[in-house]
Amino acid sequence: MKKIAVIPARYQASRFPAKLMQDLCGQSVIVRTYQATLQTGLFDEVVVATDSDIIYKEVKNNGGTVIKSKREHHCGSDRIAEAVENSDADIVVNVQGDEPFTNKEDLEKLIGVFERDEQKEISLASLMHVMAKREDIENPNNVKVVTDMQNNAIYFSRSVIPFPRDLKILQPVYKHIGIYAFRKEALLDFYTQSPTPLEQSEKIECIRYLEHGKKIKMILTDHTSVGIDTPADLESARSTWKERYSAT
């Protein structure tokens, strides 16, 4: 089973333009993410896919593998699909460019989903963790997910789901961490499909898979993601980096 990791990297992010080129304690965010993914040793190949000459040069100048998208894309899955269209990969792992704290344990869990799925029923696997702070739960930048009893995704939303109608029932709220593993054929199916109504309403691309009947296995992790969507997130990431790595 050939496994590759692709890091989609847009320069003009809507909420925080040029965020991937921001300094994260001596290296850009995109280079930190690339290095963290490469250092897991899990992949036959790690590549950045970008629409930006600036990001292309940044990764190239730091010894990374990078390709320039030939088409304009509106979501990361499309950019990744173009990058692997002619690849012989079986499993494609999407590591978000603004997730520099990606770790080996979580990626191993995602890959393991497909190693155990002998009937090939699962199209995608992704990560989630429990959110504790009310301000995080109510923040629309944090995508929430609800699952069935087998941890297959039922729905994703920027709203609070499930809605706490009965406060006596302590139901955890899960944040979706934007790291995916795909069967290549499911990713290419997505590439040929038009955006779906709920996907467009929520601005969450993985909803398209659900609307087309694909099965998404969610994996619970204890690792808290430090995705970078705002300047405040960047400051938080810098503090986290210093705490984890300043002594090494």
C-alpha positions in Angstrom: 0.0 0.0 0.0 1.7 3.2 -1.2 1.2 6.2 1.0 1.9 9.8 0.2 1.3 13.0 2.1 0.3 16.2 0.2 0.2 19.6 1.9 -2.1 22.0 0.0 -0.7 25.5 0.4 -2.6 28.7 -0.7 -1.0 32.0 -0.2 -4.2 34.1 -0.1 -6.1 32.6 2.8 -9.3 34.5 3.3 -9.0 34.9 7.1 -5.3 35.4 7.4 -3.5 36.2 4.1 0.1 34.9 3.8 -0.2 33.0 7.0 1.8 30.1 5.7 4.8 32.5 5.2 4.7 33.8 8.7 7.6 33.2 11.0 7.2 30.4 13.5 10.3 30.6 15.6 12.9 30.7 12.8 11.1 29.0 10.0 7.9 29.7 8.0 4.7 27.9 9.0 4.7 25.9 5.7 8.3 24.7 6.2 7.6 23.7 9.8 4.6 21.7 8.6 6.5 20.1 5.8 9.4 19.1 8.1 7.0 17.7 10.8 5.3 15.5 8.2 8.5 14.3 6.6 10.1 13.5 10.0 7.3 11.0 10.8 8.9 8.6 8.3 5.5 7.2 7.4 5.3 8.2 3.8 6.8 7.1 0.5 6.7 10.8 -0.5 5.8 14.2 1.1 5.0 17.0 -1.3 3.6 20.6 -1.0 1.0 21.6 -3.7 0.7 25.3 -4.1 -0.7 28.0 -6.4 1.9 30.5 -5.2 5.3 31.3 -6.6 6.3 32.6 -3.2 5.4 29.4 -1.3 6.9 27.3 -4.2 10.3 29.1 -3.7 10.1 28.9 0.1 9.7 25.2 0.1 12.2 24.6 -2.7 14.8 26.8 -1.0 14.4 24.8 2.2 15.0 21.4 0.5 11.4 20.4 0.2 9.5 18.7 -2.6 6.8 21.1 -4.1 4.7 21.2 -7.2 2.9 24.2 -8.7 -0.8 23.7 -9.4 -1.7 24.0 -13.1 -5.3 24.9 -12.5 -7.1 27.3 -10.2 -8.7 25.5 -7.2 -11.3 26.6 -4.7 -10.5 23.9 -2.0 -7.6 21.8 -0.8 -9.1 18.5 -1.9 -9.1 19.7 -5.5 -5.5 20.9 -5.3 -4.4 17.5 -3.8 -6.4 15.6 -6.5 -4.6 17.4 -9.2 -1.3 16.7 -7.6 -1.9 12.9 -7.3 -3.9 12.4 -10.5 -1.2 10.5 -12.2 0.4 9.0 -9.0 0.3 5.3 -8.2 -0.5 6.0 -4.6 -3.2 4.0 -2.8 -3.6 6.3 0.2 -3.3 10.0 0.1 -2.9 11.9 3.4 -3.8 15.6 3.4 -1.9 17.6 6.0 -3.0 21.2 6.3 -0.3 23.7 5.7 -1.3 25.6 8.9 -0.9 22.5 11.2 2.8 22.6 12.1 2.2 20.3 15.2 1.2 17.3 13.1 2.5 14.2 14.9 3.3 10.7 13.9 0.9 8.9 16.3 -2.1 10.6 14.7 -1.0 9.9 11.2 -0.4 6.3 12.1 -3.9 6.0 13.3 -5.3 7.4 10.1 -3.3 5.0 7.9 -4.3 2.1 10.2 -8.0 2.7 9.3 -7.3 1.6 5.7 -5.0 -1.3 6.7 -7.9 -2.8 8.7 -10.6 -2.0 6.2 -10.4 -5.2 4.2 -13.8 -4.6 2.4 -12.7 -1.1 1.4 -15.9 0.5 2.8 -14.2 3.6 4.2 -13.4 6.4 1.8 -11.8 8.8 4.2 -10.4 9.0 7.7 -9.9 12.1 9.8 -9.2 13.4 13.3 -11.2 15.0 16.1 -10.7 16.0 19.7 -12.9 17.1 22.5 -13.3 20.9 23.1 -13.6 22.1 26.7 -13.8 25.9 26.5 -17.1 27.5 25.6 -15.4 30.2 23.5 -13.8 27.5 21.4 -17.0 25.6 21.0 -18.9 28.7 19.9 -16.1 29.9 17.5 -17.2 29.3 13.9 -13.6 28.9 12.8 -13.6 25.6 14.7 -15.4 23.0 12.6 -17.4 20.6 14.8 -18.3 17.0 13.9 -20.9 14.5 15.2 -20.5 10.8 14.6 -22.5 7.6 14.8 -21.8 4.7 17.2 -19.0 3.4 15.1 -17.3 6.9 14.9 -18.4 7.4 11.3 -19.1 11.1 10.6 -22.7 12.1 10.4 -22.3 15.8 9.9 -19.8 18.7 10.1 -20.7 22.3 11.0 -19.4 25.6 12.1 -22.4 25.9 14.5 -22.4 24.1 17.9 -23.3 20.5 17.3 -24.9 18.7 19.0 -27.1 21.5 20.3 -27.2 21.3 24.2 -31.0 21.1 24.4 -30.9 19.1 27.6 -28.2 20.5 29.9 -28.4 17.3 32.1 -26.9 15.3 29.3 -23.1 16.0 29.1 -22.4 15.3 25.4 -18.9 16.1 24.4 -18.3 18.5 21.5 -15.7 17.4 19.0 -13.5 19.7 16.9 -12.6 18.4 13.5 -8.9 18.6 12.9 -8.3 19.2 9.2 -6.0 16.2 8.5 -7.5 13.6 6.1 -6.5 10.3 4.7 -8.2 9.4 1.4 -8.5 6.4 -0.8 -7.2 7.9 -4.0 -10.3 6.9 -6.0 -12.5 8.8 -3.5 -10.4 11.9 -3.8 -10.6 11.7 -7.6 -14.3 11.2 -7.4 -14.5 14.5 -5.4 -12.4 16.2 -8.0 -15.0 15.5 -10.8 -18.0 16.6 -8.7 -19.6 20.0 -8.4 -19.8 21.6 -4.9 -22.9 20.4 -3.0 -25.5 22.6 -1.3 -24.6 21.9 2.3 -20.9 22.1 1.5 -21.5 25.6 0.0 -23.6 26.7 2.9 -21.2 25.7 5.6 -18.0 26.3 3.6 -16.7 22.9 4.7 -15.5 20.8 1.8 -15.6 17.4 3.5 -19.4 17.7 3.6 -19.4 16.9 -0.1 -18.2 13.4 0.6 -21.1 12.9 3.0 -23.6 14.3 0.5 -22.4 11.7 -2.0 -22.6 8.9 0.4 -19.0 8.4 1.2 -18.0 7.0 4.6 -15.7 9.1 6.8 -14.1 7.4 9.8 -13.3 9.8 12.6 -10.4 9.0 15.0 -10.4 10.5 18.4 -7.0 12.0 19.5 -5.8 13.5 22.7 -3.5 15.8 20.8 -4.8 19.4 20.7 -4.3 20.9 17.3 -2.8 24.4 16.9 -4.1 25.3 13.5 -3.3 28.9 12.4 -6.4 30.8 11.1 -5.8 34.2 12.7 -2.9 36.3 14.0 -3.9 35.3 17.5 -3.5 31.6 16.5 0.0 32.4 15.2 1.0 33.9 18.6 -0.4 30.8 20.3 1.5 28.6 18.0 4.7 30.5 18.7 4.2 30.1 22.5 3.5 26.3 22.0 6.6 25.9 19.9 8.8 27.6 22.5 7.3 25.4 25.3 7.8 22.2 23.3 11.1 22.8 21.6 13.1 25.6 23.3 15.0 23.1 25.4 16.0 20.9 22.5 
